[in-house]
Amino acid sequence: MDSVSGIGVLDKAVAVLDALETGPMTLNGLVDATGLPRATAHRLAAALAAHAFVGRDADGRFQLGPRLVQPALQVVARPALESLRDATGESVQLYVRRGHQRLCIAALESPHGLRTIVPVGALLPLDVGSAGKVLGEDRTALERGWAESVEERQKGVASVSAPVYVDGRVVAAVSVSGPVERTTRAPGRRYAKAVVDAARAIEAATR
């Protein structure tokens, strides 16, 4: 293929990403779409996957990865997050997976003086918290459609999270969190429906 930038490998990598904008592809499909040799297409897709620019779907096909999905999610999720905060009166967050951690990419704080504060850019563990369960693809959480946690990551704090799906894969977790004295020790009873509704609203906005 002809070089656009003068840096051949960069042009080829961008060709792979351009091809995946149309949807998930097998390696053969990627070869056909880009005109790259099979070994080159596979090597570039694997390298892009190592940096989260490319991912794999449930069938093993290549697809755009979370680094490219994240900016769009931050924009389209805002109205749903605002509605969730206003409906619950608690702080809300949107997380994506980053390796073995979760990254907060959007957050709106509760109007209450006593509230949960998670700054955008915070990296938190996957093994604790409701969002960790969702992004870690805990079977119970995904089958139920939401997860809850009470004082797992931070004393006095409870949360409820729901998965956000794009093309059949979990790309984010939307969460509501607050002090146990308001959320109670069974926060799912109070907030699960609102959080799930917010997740569906974000999904609809990505289509």
Secondary structure, 3 states (H helix, E strand, C coil): CCCCCCCHHHHHHHHHHHHHCCCCECHHHHHHHHCCCHHHHHHHHHHHHHCCCEEECCCCCEEECHHHHHHHHHHHHHHHHHHHHHHHCCEEEEEEEECCEEEEEEEECCCCCCCCCCCCCCEEECCCCHHHHHHCCCHHHHHHCCEEEECCCCCCEEEEEEEEEECCEEEEEEEEEEEHHHHCCCHHHHHHHHHHHHHHHHHHHHC
